[in-house]
Amino acid sequence: DDTQDTINGRSVLAIESALRDRGVVTSGIEEWGTLIRAWVPNADGGTSMLFFDADTLQRVLPSHN
């Protein structure tokens, strides 16, 4: 399927699955520069925005310059 969304050469579904394996359930992800931006539902019914390294899927804190 040529229309499947990919980030950094990996399918969005594979990335979401890998994050879920790490305990991070997302309601959506997108490419954000060199990072992956993920929306993660939280306990109070809201959504948090988390960032992950596109290669390692390690969580990173975006720099505020």
N, C-alpha and C positions, 0 to 999 in steps of 0.2 A: 504494500500500500504506500504509494509515493506521497500521499497527503498526510501521513501520520506526523504529528508534531514531534520535533526533536529539539533537545538542548545539548549543545556541545557533542553532537553525534549520538546521543542516547535518546531513546524514546521517552516521552513524558511519562507514559505508564510504567516503564522500568524504573525511572527515578522515583516516582511516587511509591512504588512497591519497595524499593530499597530504603526509602525514608521510613515507611511503615515498619519494615523489619527492624529499624533502629528505634521504634517507639514514637515516631512523629507521623501523626495522621494529618493529612493536608486536605483542604477543600479546593486547592488550586495551586499551580506553580507556574512560573514563567522565567525566562532568561532575563537577567538584570545585570548588564555589563558582563563581567567575568564571573558573576555569582548566579545562583538560583534564588529567586524570591518565592517564598511559600506562605500561603495563608493557612493558619492553624487555628481551628476552633478552640476556644478555651472554656473553662468551667462556668463562667458567668454569662454564657450565651454570645459573647463577642468573638472577635477574631484577632489573633496576633499575627504580625508579619515577621517572619524569621528569614534569615539569609544563610545560604549554604555554599561552600566551595563547589564549583561545577564539576571538578575532577574527583574530589575525595568525599563529597557530601558531608564534610565536617561543618558544624555550625560556625559561622563567623559573625562578628559584630561589625556593621558597616562603620566606616570612619566618618567622622563629622568634621570636615575642614572648614 
